[in-house]
Amino acid sequence: MLKGLGDVGQMIKLQRELKNIQKRLKKSEASGTSHDGAVSVTVNGEYRIVDLSIDQEFAGKADKKTLEKAIANAVNNAVDRIKEHMAEEMQKLTGGMNIPGMGDLLK
């Protein structure tokens, strides 16, 4: 009869699962810290900062440039971690298959 219809069904199922994972990942959070640990940042799956903490003693002693670098480092660290988390979740969905373009869906 209709050969390949099972494949379409699988793709629809995969698409639904992807949407569910995207919703869940938007709510996920990951934290990162600066190299010296004086600044910590938490971002969500939409790459929004949801928490920022700066050690008071560090803030009082650090010059502007040092503080800016520490904040940037902590933010970048947190973003890297949330991206890793998202990639792991995508691997679970695809069963480790390398599907072109799938990694870009959550960027």
matplotlib code that plots the C-alpha trace (Angstrom):
import matplotlib.pyplot as plt

x = [0.0, 1.7, 5.3, 7.3, 4.4, 6.0, 9.0, 6.7, 5.1, 8.5, 9.4, 6.2, 6.9, 10.5, 9.2, 6.8, 9.6, 11.9, 9.3, 8.9, 12.6, 12.9, 10.3, 12.0, 15.4, 14.2, 13.5, 16.9, 19.6, 23.4, 25.9, 29.4, 32.0, 35.0, 38.5, 39.0, 35.5, 34.7, 31.8, 29.1, 26.3, 23.3, 21.7, 18.6, 18.0, 17.2, 20.7, 19.2, 21.0, 18.8, 21.3, 24.5, 26.6, 29.8, 31.9, 31.7, 35.4, 36.4, 34.1, 35.6, 39.2, 39.0, 39.4, 36.8, 38.6, 39.2, 35.6, 34.4, 36.7, 35.5, 31.8, 32.4, 34.3, 31.5, 28.8, 30.7, 31.3, 27.6, 26.6, 29.1, 27.6, 24.0, 25.0, 26.7, 23.5, 21.4, 23.7, 23.5, 19.7, 19.7, 21.9, 19.4, 16.6, 18.5, 20.0, 23.5, 22.7, 24.3, 21.4, 22.5, 21.0, 19.7, 22.4, 21.5, 17.8, 18.4, 20.8]
y = [0.0, 3.2, 2.3, 4.6, 5.9, 4.5, 6.8, 9.9, 8.8, 8.5, 12.0, 13.4, 11.7, 13.0, 16.5, 16.4, 15.2, 17.9, 20.6, 19.1, 19.1, 22.7, 23.8, 21.9, 23.2, 26.8, 26.3, 24.6, 26.5, 26.3, 28.2, 29.3, 31.1, 33.3, 31.8, 33.1, 32.2, 35.8, 36.0, 33.5, 33.6, 31.4, 31.4, 29.7, 27.8, 31.0, 32.4, 34.9, 35.7, 34.7, 35.2, 37.2, 37.2, 39.1, 38.6, 41.8, 41.8, 41.3, 44.0, 46.5, 45.7, 45.0, 47.7, 48.2, 46.2, 43.2, 43.2, 43.3, 40.4, 38.3, 38.9, 38.1, 35.0, 33.8, 34.5, 32.7, 29.7, 29.5, 29.7, 27.0, 24.8, 25.3, 24.6, 21.3, 20.4, 21.1, 19.0, 16.1, 16.3, 16.3, 13.3, 11.5, 12.4, 11.3, 8.3, 9.5, 9.9, 12.8, 14.5, 17.5, 20.7, 19.2, 20.8, 24.2, 24.0, 25.1, 28.0]
z = [0.0, 1.2, 1.6, 3.7, 5.7, 8.8, 8.2, 8.0, 11.3, 12.9, 11.6, 13.1, 16.4, 16.3, 15.6, 18.5, 20.8, 19.6, 20.4, 23.9, 24.4, 23.2, 25.7, 28.5, 27.6, 27.6, 31.3, 31.9, 33.7, 33.9, 36.0, 35.3, 37.2, 36.5, 36.6, 40.1, 41.3, 42.3, 39.8, 39.1, 36.5, 35.8, 32.4, 31.1, 27.8, 26.1, 27.0, 29.4, 32.6, 35.5, 38.3, 38.7, 41.8, 42.4, 45.5, 47.5, 48.5, 44.9, 43.6, 46.1, 45.1, 41.4, 38.8, 36.1, 33.5, 35.8, 36.9, 33.3, 32.3, 35.3, 34.4, 30.7, 31.7, 34.0, 31.4, 28.7, 31.0, 31.8, 28.1, 27.2, 29.9, 28.8, 25.2, 26.3, 28.2, 25.1, 22.9, 25.3, 25.3, 21.5, 21.5, 23.6, 21.2, 18.1, 19.7, 18.8, 15.1, 13.4, 11.7, 9.7, 11.1, 14.3, 16.4, 15.1, 16.1, 19.6, 18.9]

ax = plt.figure().add_subplot(projection="3d")
ax.plot(x, y, z, "-o")
ax.set_aspect("equal")
plt.show()
